[in-house]
Amino acid sequence: MPLLPRRPVAALYVPARGLLEARVPWGRDRALDHVVERERHLVPFLLTKDALLTAAPPPHAVPLHALPSSIPFPFRPLRFLRLYGSAFALSDHPVAVSPTHRLSALHLDEAQAADATRADAADRLLRLLMLAPARALPLHLLARLRLDLGLPADFPRSLLPHYPDYFALSPDGRLLELVCYRKDLAVSDVQSYAQRTGGYKVGDPIAFQLSFPRGFELHKNVRKWLDEWQKLPYISPYEDGTHLGPRSDITEKRTVAVLHEALSLTIGKKMEKEVLVKLGEALRLPPGFRKVLAKHPGIFYLSHKLRTQTVVLREAYRRHMLVVKHPMMGIRYQYLHLMHMGKEEAGKSKGKERKTVRGEQMMGDEYGADEDNGEEEYDDEADEEDEGDDIEAGAASEDEDSDDEDTENTAEG
């Protein structure tokens, strides 16, 4: 199918209204905080696993110093690997790491699940390119989105060649370009839900699903503005919105629609805010688009856990559980279980060592502390939780006062 031009939306009559001039409060949602916090260390864990089982040839033993420097270890790599002994086996002289049988078996299950869902992954990647006005996105940005999209580590080689009618690399290899625009896929998650619940036709107004944490209340004038904003026409993120005024409620509703759709295309229905901002810039969202994330807490939840900000799509969760779980998320949860097993084993080993040391100390022996025995890691985690609480306590005020006004909710009409 040839590449089609982006279809402009017919002129819309929208009452002249100024943008909301009010600050919307941030309210903590413990269930969604748990969604983010339970994935502590998951990214470096998966990247290390991929370095061992995807990049390295069998028998997959890699010298510690040869691990990719791009892996964001939260502390020294040796301590990290020892913490997850259920997944990583260490050898001495020289220090090298290899996958355990349990990790290798789970990696094989992941590869089989990826093969089974390859068409779905291609469709979601295609739809992401369809959101881009240039019908292309930087390959390095897609590599950063890889885990969010549930793509294999070597997706340029293992996925893209299977769909030459969908994707093409630019001559310099820096961009992934759209070859075929599929009109049947140009239906947003919001529109699909409206169709399933009945009575929706293209061009009808659609109200976003809203939910708030217990005890959260919007100011009366904010609630009134939101009710009117929900009644505005819904412009699909797959349609051209360049004809809309740069600062208007209808433009803001389309911006929310694009961000909503981008999150819907991820397997976990969430994304680090920093990455989502980079994606929004690549999708050429209007200036100030970052403000809408905090301005609409009933649609997006900003979690401040794990020393970062993560945007969670509220409607995708019932408390801390996904409403619809993608098969690749099922594998992801198995990795989390394997990580938990490793920490439990490390904790039991630490307890035995403590008992042994106490007994030997009573006999008059003195032993120095081994800085790599995992003791410091558990203290680090306690510190991280304390610092996370500090981040939560100050996040709202810090964001509002920041130079770039990432999460400020004031807009001038």
N, C-alpha and C positions, 0 to 999 in steps of 0.2 A: 504494500500500500504506500503511495507516495506521501511525502511529508506535507501536511496540510497547514495553512496559515492559521494562526490563532484567531478564533472567531470573536469579534467584538460584541459586547453586550449591547442590546438595544437601549436607547436613552431611557433613563428612569426618572420619574418624578419623585423627588425626595424633599420633604419639608425642610426649609432652612433652619437648621438647629446647630448650635455651637457644641463643641466637644465638652464633655463633662469637666467642670472645674471643681474637683474634689479629690481628696486623698482616700483611697480605698485601703482599709486596714489589712494587715497580714495576720492570718490566724493559723495556729499550728494544727496539723492533722497528724496525730500519732500513727495511725494506720499507714498512711502514705509515707511518712518518715521511715517506717519499718521497711516498706518496699525498697527504699533507697539504701538503708543502712544494712540490710541483710546481704547486699552485694559488695560489702567491704572487701577490698583486695581482689575482687573477681577479675578485673581487667588485667592486672599484671599476671595473675594466675593463668588466664587463657592465652595471653601473649607468650608466656613462657612455654606453655603446653604446645602452642603452634610452632615455636622455635625448635622444639625437640622432635615433634612428630610430623611436621609439614616441611620445614626447611632442612632439617638434618637427615642424612641418609641413615639407614639401619647400620649398627644397632642403636642409634640415636643418643649415644653418650656424647655430651658436649662439654668441653672445658668451661669452667665457671666464667673465665675472662672472655670467652667467645660468645656469650649470650648477647643479643642485640642491645646496644646502648639505649635504644628507643623505648625499652620496657620501663614503665614508670614504677619501679620498685618503691614501696613506701619507706623502706629502710634498707640496710645492707642486704644484697642478694643472698648471701649465705644464711643469714638469719631467716629470711623469708622462706627459702627452700626447706630449711629445717622445721619451720613451723608447719608446713604441709607435707610431712613425711609420708602420708598415705598416697601422695601423687608423685613425689620426686624422691629419687634415690641418689644418695651422694657417695662418691668414692674418693679416696685420698691419693695423693702423690701421683699426678697432680689432681687437684680438686676438680671433679667433673660431676655433671648431673645427668641423669637418665630418667625416663618415665617408668613408673611402677606398672605392674600388670593391670591394676585396676584403672589407672589413667589411660593406658593403651586401649583397653577394652571399651572404655567410655568414648574415647576418640573415634573408635571404629563405629560405635553406635551413632555418633554425631555425623560421621561421613555418610552413613546409610540414610539418616534422616534428611541430610542435605540433598542427597540424590532424589529422595522421594518428594521433596518440596522444591525442587529446582525450578519448575515452571512458576510456582508462586513467587519465589525470590526474584525471578526475571520480571514478572509482572509488576511487582512492587518497585523494583529499580526503574523500570520503564515509566511508571507513573510519577516517580520522583523527577525524572528528566522532563516529563510532560508539564510539570509545574514551573519549570524554568523558562523564562521568556526567550532565552537564547537557545533553548532545547539542548543544552550541554551543561555539564558541571565538571569542575576540576577533579581529576582522578585522585589527587591527594586528599581532597575533602571527602570523597566517597570511601577512601581507605580509612579515614577517621570515623566514618559512620558505619563501617563494616559490621562491628559487633552489634550495634543498634538495629541494623537491618537483617542480622542473622545470616550474613554472607560468609562463605568459606574464606580462609586466610589467603588463598591463591585465586580469588574470584576472577581476576583478569584472565587467568589461564583455564580455570576449571568451569567457569560459568559463561563468560561473554562469548567464547567461540561457538557455543551451542545455539546462539541467537544472533546470527549475522543480519537478520532482517530487523532486529531491534536496535543493536548497538554497533558503534564504530568508534575507534580511537582516532583522535585528530592526528595529523601528520607528525606533529612534534611529540605525540604520546602524552600530552598533559591533560587533555580533556576527553571525557566520555560523551559522545554525541548520540543524539536520537536519530535513528534511521527511519522508523515507522511510528506514526502517531495513530494510536488505536482509539477511535471514538467510543468503542464499547467500554473501555477502561476509564474514560474521562467522566466518571461518576464518583463524587466525593463520598467519604464515609458518612457524612452528615446527610447527604441526599439519599444514600442507600438505606439508612435507618428510617428516614421519612417515608420512603417507598414501602418499606416492610411494615410500617405501622399504619399505612393506608392513606389514600386521598391526595398524594402529592403529585403535582405537575411541575415541569421545568418552568422556572420564573416565579413560582409561589414563594412567599416569605417563609422562612424556616427559623424557628427559635432553637438556639443551642440548648442542649441538656445542661442543667445547672445542679450542683450539689455543694453543700457547705458543711464544714465540720460542726459538731455539736456545740451550741452556744455562740456561733458566729452570727453577727447581725450587721446588716448594711444600714447606713444612715438613710433616712426617709427620702431625701432628695436623690441619693444614689440609686435607691430601689426604683424610684419613679423614672429616672433616666434609663435604667436598665430595661424596664418594662417596655418603654418606647423603642429603645434600640433593638430589642428582640423582634419587634414587628417590622423592621426595615426589610427590604428585599434581600434575599440571599443570592450572592453572586458566586458561582462556583470558582474554586481556585484554579480550575483548568480553563477558565475563560479570561479574556483580556480585560484588565481593569484600568488601563492607562488613561481612559477617558474620564475617570473619576477625579474629583478635586483632591488635591494632596492632603488637605486637612479637613476631614468631614467624618461624620458618623458612619456613612455608607462605606467609605474607604477603610475605616477601622474595622467594620464588620467583615469586609473581604480579607483584611490582614489576619484577623482571627481565624477565618476559614482556611487560609493557607497554612498557618501554624498548626491548626487542628489537624489538617490533612497530613502534614509532614510527620506529626507525632503518631497518627494512625497507621502510617506505613512502617513503623518500627515494630519489632516483635514484642518489646516490653512496654510499649506505649509511654515511653519517657525518653528523655535525652538531657545530657548536661547542657545547661543554659549557654555556656560558652560555645559549644558546638552548634546549638540551634541558632545562635546569633550569626555564626559564620554561614550557616545554610541560608538563613533569611537574607543575608547580604547577597549571596550568590543567586537567590531567587528574586533579587531586586525589589524587596519590599520597601515601602516608603520610609523616609527618615523618621526616627522615633518609634519604629515598630516594636522595639524591646519593651516599651512602656506598657503595651497591651497585656503582656504576660502577667504583670502584677495588678493591672486594672481590672482583670476579669478572674477573680479567685474562684468563682463558681465553675469555671471551665478548666483553668490551669492551676496546679498547685506548685508553688516554689518551695522545695525542700532545701534546707541549709545543712543537711547532714554530709559527713565525709569531707569536710573542708572545701566544699564547693556548693554551687547551686544547681539543682536538678529540676527540670520542668516535667511534671507528671500530668498526663491527661486524666482528669478526674473520672469521667464517665466510664473509663475502661476498667475501673476497679470497684469491687464491692469490699469495703474495708481494705485489707491488704492482698486480696486475691483478684487475679485477672478474671474478668467476665468471660472472655474468650481466650483460651490459652493456645498459642501457636505451638506446633510440635517442636520447634527449635527451642522454645522456652522450657518445654519439658526436659530437654537435654540440659539446658542451662541450670535448672534446679538440681539435676543429678550432680553436676559439677559442684554446686554449692554444698550438697550433702557430702561429697567426697572431701571438700575443704574442711567441713565441720568435723568429719571423722579424723582428719589429720590433726586438727587442733585438740580434739579430745585425747588422742594418743599422745600428743606432745605434753598435754597437761598431766596425764597419768605418769608419764616418764619423769616429768619434773617432780611430781609428788614422791615417787620412789627415790629420786636422787636426794631430795630433802631429808627423807627418813634416814638414808644411808649416811649422809653428811652429819646429821644430828648424832647418830650412833658413834661415828668415828670421832666427832668432837668430844663426846663424853669420855672416850678412851684416851683423850689427850692429843689427838692428831689435829693439825691445823691445815686447812685447805684454802687456797685462793679462789676467788670467783672467776669462772670462765665467762668472758664477756659474750661468747657466742652460744651459750647453752639454752637460749630461749627465755631466760629470766627477764631480760630487758624488754623483750617484745611484749610480754603481758603488762608490764608497767606502761609501755608506750600506748597500748590500746586503752588503758584506763585514762591516760593523759589525753588521747584523742577524743574519747567520749566527753571528758571535761571541757576540752576546747570546743567540741561540737556544740555543747550547751551554751558556751560563751558566744559562739557564732550566731546561734539562734536568737539569743537575747539581744544582740546588737545588730542583727542583719537588717531589719527593717529601717532603722534610723540611718545606718551606714549607707544603704542603697539610696535612700532618699537624698542624702547629702553628697553623694559621689559626683565627681565632675561630669561623668558621661551620663548621669541620670538613668542608669540601667533600669531601675525599678521604681522610678518616681512616677506617681500616678496623676500629676497635675498637668493638664493640657489647657492651653489658652484658646479661647474661641476666636 
